[in-house]
Amino acid sequence: MRFVTHRGLTEQQQQVLSQASQVTFLPMEAIGEHGQLDLSGVRYIEDVRAGYTQFFDGDVLVAKITPCFENGKGAVVSGALGGVGFGTTELHVLRPASNLDGRFLYFTTASLPFRRLGEACMTGAAGQKHVPEDFVRDFRISVPSLTQQRAIADYLDQERARLDALVAAKERVLGLLAEKRRALITRAVTRGLDDGAPLKNTGVEWLPQVPRHWTSTKISRLFRPAKRLGFPDLTVLSVYREYGVIERASRDDNANRVPDDLEKYQLVEVGDLVINKMKAWQGSLGIAGLHGITSPDYVVFRPSHREDPRFLHFLLRNHRLTTVYLSMSNGIRTSQWRLEPDRFGGLGVFLPPLPEQRAIVAHIEAESAKLDALR
């Protein structure tokens, strides 16, 4: 049997349209990849009546543009304001016939055969390819009785809910593991490994006490600003925000590409402190584990003391410092605040002796490996 994009309106739908002043509005980002819809968007009908895609409760939406189609964006409409809505033009709207259950139809469009065949039939330029309407109109399916369709849809709804619950539980566990990693690192780099070590007051708000034998210093004594120089044929580096070992300061999508204006770029040596000035307060900084160059959005500091670079990596990335970095940043809006390097250089930190630094790093890496195995 074939199903088609149905454009005719019933008298009831025409009446709904004539009475509506506001309607649900769905941009593509409001359509999920697993049948979800965010119906919170509302617009006046006169603003969307022309130039947008119209749909009603009970219709099945299918994204027609790449990569939204391949990613599975689509849903059954239910709960639209007044039972009617408009959305992006990048949608096919399927209206089930009387012998076709809407949920069964949605699951058909979400199936692997439908998506793979639709992808193969796409037309248009790269990045703007669309699934043509005739593919949807002519796609053939086997249609069991309505009773069987609803039983199949009920089963898939139940299984999907069960899988969603499992995914949510896994995500909670992953969140707890990430929090445990943060706590592990912060505890180790601010209090050491000996719970019985005598403590001293620091007079520093973000770190009230440290082991008595740790020494205070400033970032400016540990690092000096690197000069801006141009270098050809080097990997462009970026810094990840996630906690990790020093090798996580790694290659990005521009790997091995030479920027046009190298004079603005900086050489990065292994062991350098690399900071994304705009995102330092989000944890985007770390000790580089690769040789290369980095963009003008970053500031590079070269080590001037023989401390363990891995310890400094964990110390400077510990989550207690994020608010400190934010206080050292300026800008028009918080999302674009930039770290002030001079203020950063004046930041006071506390360091254990070098052998203890190495022991702390070994402990963090061993415990992190256990957490990674759990992940």
C-alpha positions as a printed Julia matrix, in Angstrom:
375×3 Matrix{Float64}:
   0.0    0.0    0.0
   1.13   3.58  -0.61
   0.81   6.54   1.69
   1.0   10.12   0.52
   1.52  13.68   1.7
  -2.11  14.74   2.02
  -2.87  18.39   1.21
  -6.69  18.46   1.38
  -8.31  19.8    4.55
 -11.41  18.47   6.26
 -14.19  20.84   7.28
 -13.08  20.46  10.9
  -9.5   21.44  10.03
 -10.7   24.42   8.03
 -12.76  25.51  11.01
  -9.77  25.14  13.33
  -7.71  27.34  11.03
 -10.41  29.99  10.77
 -10.71  30.22  14.56
  -6.98  30.16  15.43
  -5.19  33.38  16.36
  -2.02  31.74  17.71
  -0.52  28.41  16.66
   2.32  26.11  17.6
   5.53  26.85  15.68
   8.22  24.25  15.07
  11.69  25.22  13.88
  13.88  22.25  13.0
  15.65  22.36  16.36
  12.29  21.7   18.1
  12.04  18.31  16.38
  13.91  15.46  18.01
  15.68  12.46  16.55
  13.61   9.97  18.53
  10.08  11.24  18.06
  10.24  14.18  20.5
   8.64  17.56  19.82
   9.13  20.82  21.69
   5.71  22.43  21.35
   6.51  25.5   23.47
   7.03  27.79  20.46
   3.95  29.9   19.64
   3.35  32.5   16.91
   0.44  34.48  15.55
  -1.11  32.63  12.64
  -0.97  35.68  10.38
   2.83  35.72  10.77
   3.28  32.12   9.63
   0.34  31.36   7.37
   2.51  32.05   4.29
   5.98  30.66   3.83
   5.84  27.86   6.4
   4.68  24.24   6.56
   1.23  23.64   8.0
   0.31  20.58  10.08
  -2.39  19.31  12.44
  -2.56  16.98  15.4
  -2.26  13.41  14.13
   0.04  14.3   11.23
   3.45  12.68  10.91
   6.41  15.01  10.32
   9.57  13.88   8.5
  12.58  16.12   8.03
  13.57  16.22   4.38
  16.95  17.99   4.44
  20.36  16.49   5.17
  21.56  15.65   7.81
  18.27  15.97   9.7
  16.66  13.22   7.63
  19.53  10.79   8.13
  19.58  11.58  11.87
  15.94  10.54  12.17
  14.23  13.85  12.9
  10.48  13.33  12.83
   7.46  12.78  15.06
   3.7   12.35  15.37
   2.1   15.71  16.16
   0.05  15.66  19.34
  -0.88  18.55  21.61
  -0.34  21.45  19.2
  -1.99  24.7   20.29
  -5.59  24.46  19.08
  -4.62  21.27  17.25
  -2.77  23.16  14.49
   0.74  24.39  13.85
   3.28  25.62  11.34
   6.96  24.88  11.03
  10.07  24.91   8.93
   9.68  24.36   5.21
  12.15  21.49   5.49
   9.4   19.06   6.5
   7.29  16.48   4.76
   3.84  16.26   6.35
   2.15  12.85   6.15
  -1.54  12.6    7.01
  -2.54   8.97   7.78
  -5.56   7.58   5.99
  -8.4    6.04   8.01
  -6.86   2.57   7.8
  -3.41   3.72   9.02
  -2.4    4.4   12.63
  -0.3    7.56  13.0
   2.2    5.99  15.38
   2.63   3.0   13.09
   3.28   5.4   10.23
   5.85   7.34  12.28
   7.72   4.16  13.21
   7.74   3.22   9.52
   9.38   6.55   8.63
  11.84   6.06  11.47
  12.84   2.61  10.24
  16.24   1.87   8.76
  14.95   0.85   5.29
  12.98   4.08   4.92
  15.91   6.24   6.02
  18.52   4.44   3.92
  16.42   4.4    0.77
  15.46   8.03   1.31
  19.09   9.01   1.7
  19.92   7.24  -1.57
  17.18   9.18  -3.36
  18.26  12.62  -2.14
  18.71  15.39  -4.7
  20.45  18.77  -4.59
  23.86  20.23  -3.88
  26.1   18.94  -1.1
  24.95  20.21   2.28
  21.51  21.11   0.88
  20.28  17.71  -0.28
  16.59  16.91   0.16
  14.46  13.79   0.15
  12.03  14.35  -2.74
   8.31  14.17  -2.18
   7.85  11.45  -4.76
  10.06   9.11  -2.7
   7.75   9.56   0.3
   4.62   9.37  -1.84
   5.68   6.18  -3.62
   7.29   4.35  -0.7
   5.46   1.04  -0.26
   4.71  -0.56   3.09
   2.88  -3.66   4.26
  -0.13  -2.62   6.32
  -1.57  -5.05   8.86
  -4.98  -4.49  10.43
  -5.5   -1.41  12.61
  -5.58  -3.66  15.67
  -2.18  -5.1   14.77
  -0.78  -1.66  13.9
  -1.76  -0.32  17.3
  -0.36  -3.38  19.04
   2.95  -2.92  17.22
   3.01   0.8   18.03
   2.19   0.09  21.7
   5.03  -2.41  21.88
   7.51   0.01  20.3
   6.38   2.82  22.6
   6.93   0.61  25.63
  10.33  -0.58  24.46
  11.4    2.95  23.57
  10.34   4.17  27.02
  12.32   1.35  28.61
  15.4    2.18  26.54
  15.01   5.91  27.31
  14.94   5.06  31.02
  18.1    2.97  30.63
  19.83   5.78  28.76
  18.8    8.3   31.43
  20.14   5.99  34.14
  23.41   5.58  32.26
  23.68   9.33  31.84
  23.17   9.82  35.57
  25.93   7.31  36.26
  28.24   9.05  33.79
  27.48  12.36  35.48
  28.34  10.87  38.86
  31.58   9.46  37.47
  32.51  12.84  36.01
  31.77  14.48  39.36
  33.85  11.84  41.14
  36.74  12.55  38.77
  36.49  16.28  39.47
  36.43  15.65  43.22
  39.35  13.21  42.95
  41.49  15.72  41.08
  40.58  18.69  43.27
  41.22  16.8   46.48
  44.6   15.48  45.29
  46.0   18.79  43.97
  44.81  20.89  46.92
  45.28  18.56  49.92
  47.69  15.87  48.72
  47.46  12.15  49.44
  48.19  12.15  53.19
  44.94  12.81  55.05
  46.91  13.22  58.27
  49.32  15.9   57.0
  49.36  19.07  59.17
  47.64  22.01  57.46
  48.23  25.75  57.31
  45.95  28.64  56.48
  46.6   30.23  53.11
  44.63  33.45  53.25
  43.33  32.56  49.77
  39.56  32.44  49.35
  39.46  29.57  46.83
  41.87  27.41  48.87
  41.64  28.09  52.64
  44.11  25.4   53.76
  46.95  23.32  52.3
  49.52  20.92  53.75
  52.01  22.86  55.88
  55.05  21.86  53.84
  53.64  23.09  50.51
  55.13  26.31  49.18
  53.3   29.3   47.71
  54.17  30.85  44.36
  52.56  32.8   41.57
  51.73  31.67  38.06
  54.1   34.34  36.71
  56.99  32.54  38.41
  56.03  29.22  36.86
  55.34  30.42  33.32
  56.35  33.26  31.04
  54.37  34.46  28.01
  55.43  32.85  24.73
  56.31  35.09  21.77
  54.06  35.24  18.73
  55.9   33.75  15.78
  55.0   32.24  12.43
  55.85  28.61  11.73
  54.87  26.53   8.68
  53.67  22.94   8.52
  52.7   22.46  12.14
  49.58  20.97  13.64
  47.02  23.51  14.86
  46.23  22.72  18.5
  43.14  23.27  20.61
  42.34  22.61  24.25
  39.49  20.37  25.37
  37.31  21.48  28.28
  36.84  17.98  29.68
  39.08  16.71  32.42
  41.84  14.48  31.1
  45.55  13.8   30.99
  47.89  16.25  29.3
  47.62  14.54  25.91
  44.01  15.77  25.73
  45.42  19.12  24.57
  45.2   17.68  21.1
  44.59  18.17  17.39
  41.39  19.73  16.11
  39.72  19.6   12.69
  42.4   21.91  11.27
  45.17  19.39  11.91
  48.18  19.83   9.64
  46.65  22.79   7.81
  48.77  25.92   7.61
  46.88  29.15   8.48
  47.18  31.99   5.98
  48.4   34.58   8.51
  50.95  32.77  10.65
  52.25  35.95  12.27
  49.25  35.96  14.61
  49.77  32.35  15.64
  51.97  31.04  18.43
  54.34  28.14  18.64
  53.35  25.55  21.22
  55.94  23.23  22.74
  55.22  20.14  24.81
  54.74  21.33  28.39
  53.42  24.79  27.47
  50.33  26.09  29.22
  47.7   26.8   26.54
  44.63  28.85  27.47
  41.54  29.68  25.48
  41.13  33.26  26.74
  37.38  33.3   26.14
  36.65  29.91  27.71
  39.23  29.61  30.49
  36.49  29.98  33.11
  34.81  26.94  31.56
  37.96  24.85  31.98
  39.4   25.3   28.48
  43.08  25.33  29.36
  45.8   22.79  29.92
  49.39  21.7   29.47
  50.08  20.8   25.84
  51.06  17.25  25.01
  51.8   18.04  21.34
  54.11  20.29  19.36
  52.34  22.75  17.05
  50.77  26.19  16.79
  47.6   27.68  18.18
  45.25  30.43  17.05
  45.15  34.05  18.3
  42.19  33.12  20.52
  44.65  31.31  22.76
  47.46  32.56  24.97
  50.55  30.42  25.45
  52.76  30.4   28.55
  56.15  28.7   28.58
  57.25  26.89  31.77
  60.12  28.58  33.61
  60.38  26.15  36.56
  60.97  22.43  36.7
  57.62  21.43  38.12
  55.81  18.31  36.93
  53.75  19.53  33.93
  51.07  16.9   34.56
  50.58  18.14  38.12
  50.27  21.72  36.88
  47.75  20.53  34.3
  45.53  19.0   36.96
  46.07  21.86  39.41
  45.14  24.62  36.96
  42.11  22.71  35.66
  40.61  21.87  39.05
  37.03  23.09  39.25
  37.6   25.41  42.23
  39.52  27.74  39.94
  36.76  28.27  37.38
  35.17  31.08  39.42
  38.63  32.58  39.95
  39.26  32.63  36.19
  35.86  34.23  35.67
  36.78  36.99  38.13
  39.91  37.63  36.05
  37.92  37.94  32.83
  36.28  40.96  31.24
  33.83  41.51  28.4
  30.43  42.76  27.33
  28.61  39.52  28.13
  29.61  36.54  30.25
  29.71  34.13  27.31
  32.39  36.31  25.66
  34.48  37.35  28.64
  38.21  37.05  28.02
  40.82  36.12  30.59
  43.25  38.92  31.48
  46.74  37.32  31.17
  48.37  39.8   33.56
  45.82  39.08  36.27
  46.2   35.36  35.61
  49.96  35.69  36.12
  49.34  37.13  39.57
  47.3   34.13  40.68
  48.75  32.47  43.76
  49.03  28.69  43.9
  50.53  26.17  46.32
  52.89  23.38  45.28
  54.15  20.24  46.99
  57.74  19.06  46.47
  58.44  17.55  43.05
  58.43  13.88  44.22
  55.04  14.47  45.85
  53.75  16.11  42.66
  54.65  12.97  40.75
  53.02  10.72  43.34
  49.82  12.78  43.16
  49.82  12.54  39.35
  50.3    8.76  39.5
  47.38   8.5   41.95
  45.1   10.64  39.77
  45.95   8.68  36.64
  45.46   5.3   38.35
  42.1    6.29  39.84
  41.03   7.96  36.59
  41.8    4.74  34.72
  39.38   2.9   37.03
  36.68   5.5   36.33
  37.34   5.22  32.61
  36.9    1.47  32.82
  33.54   2.01  34.54
  32.49   4.38  31.77
